[in-house]
Amino acid sequence: MKRPEQVLRIRADNRTLVAIGKEYGVAMTTISAIKNRNTWAHL
């Protein structure tokens, strides 16, 4: 799976940040940054 597609899926996901992070193998703070557009803001 390509990263931009993952970012869009993460933003659309309504599960907890912890649950999403576990699925992708990243920290809750990483998921939070993606959802708040602190990272990957151009998508």
FENGIQUI-V878823 format. One record per run of one state. SS is the DSSP state (~ for helix, > for strand, _ for the rest). FROM is the first residue (numbers start at 1). TO is the last residue. If there is no record, write none. Layout:
ss->(SS | SS)
from->(FROM | FROM)
to->(TO | TO)
//
This chain:
ss->(_ | ~ | _ | ~ | _ | ~ | _)
from->(1 | 3 | 13 | 17 | 25 | 28 | 36)
to->(2 | 12 | 16 | 24 | 27 | 35 | 43)
//
